[in-house]
């Protein structure tokens, strides 16, 4: 379809390159190591983002979900903070952390954190209270309640939150890379744009899409399915 | 008096938050210029409000978003339903739509800047993109998940295609469509703000970015806080009614 459009419409390579141009450019970018370097850079950032955002999101959700006072106090603040797009924080992160990895990862982690938090919270809150009380009555500690009841019970929701958070985090990551200009796929796109290298831009976009699709299809969707199947819950 | 407690507590909380912020600003833990005090931010807010700057940028962003959301989600639903109604077409196109959904939004920005230069069309293109594909994917998935049996059931009873669509397919796919619309709200608004930062000369994203460039950190903070308020307002205006209608009609609870 793409080929057909190029063939019929003949827009010229600076508007829409043909698939052949893009394939040639992909090979060139791969050979030169540019594409691989940018991709690895983005993946590393994504990994750091996930490592920062998931435990934090789950942890805060457990705290907020189990302590009613904390939930009452923090929920309005958290709701307000979610509403602010992460990319708007980037200038703040830039002055706080400088033009470096930390700012990029912080922006992505901000986007990643909230879906994890809110989904985990729903999970924690929908675990029947009886189960919590049962453990307490049997003399289980608060730690046992979290480990044996809340975390397993909330797992399907956590998986759903991680999947959603990845969608937001990945987009924020690409956007932040464009603005911070310290390597990565977003930067690759913007740099290609500044020199008018459209085939390379398309290569970068395809890489972004393929990577996101792969992570979602191979990692997140099976994870979600597995948790849902294991605990026999159906996501709302 | 009991009723007033939550309200009171909420205001007390807001006061504590502002107090903590003021303390951080005054304590100079962070460079003073980067973390202006609440008073300075309020003053910056009043200044841009007074000279009409703020209203213009808010208006630009909100109008852009409203147009893109209406157009993008409308087209997304229609495209998703059409693809879903012709099963071979839906099966064929679904991976394609999913792929485009994965790159939707900000990744298109450089290419869009190539095509349209910086300005309105670029922002609109990126935002529309971010909205359309997520709605289309979810609608398509919803329509595909409707058990064919129900449709056949009605068909056997002599219902016309339009009736089946209206009575069976759409209601059954509705939860998925709503999920798409909700996601589109988040993705679209974020894509809009991001592209305004990189490729526009007006709008809230531009205001934030400009504030940081001009070392007007008070204005920047004021715009960031306002962004949150606008997002919440959009949520309330668009999603809450939608949700209420669906929850009421179909007894669904969305996580």
Interface residues (C-beta under 8 A of the other chain):
Chain A: X14 X15 X72 X73 X76 X77 X79 X80 X81 X83 X84 X85 X86 X87 X88 X89 X90 X91 X92 X94 X95 X96 X111 X119 X122 X157 X160 X167 X168 X171 X172 X174 X175 X178 X179 X186 X189 X190 X192 X193 X196 X198 X201 X202 X204 X205 X206 X208 X209 X210 X212 X213 X216 X235 X236
Chain B: X9 X10 X13 X17 X30 X31 X34 X98 X99 X100 X102 X103 X105 X106 X107 X108 X109 X110 X111 X113 X114 X115 X183 X186 X187 X189 X190 X191 X193 X194 X197 X198 X204 X205 X208 X209 X211 X212 X217 X220 X221 X223 X224 X225 X227 X228 X229 X231 X232 X235 X252 X253 X254 X255
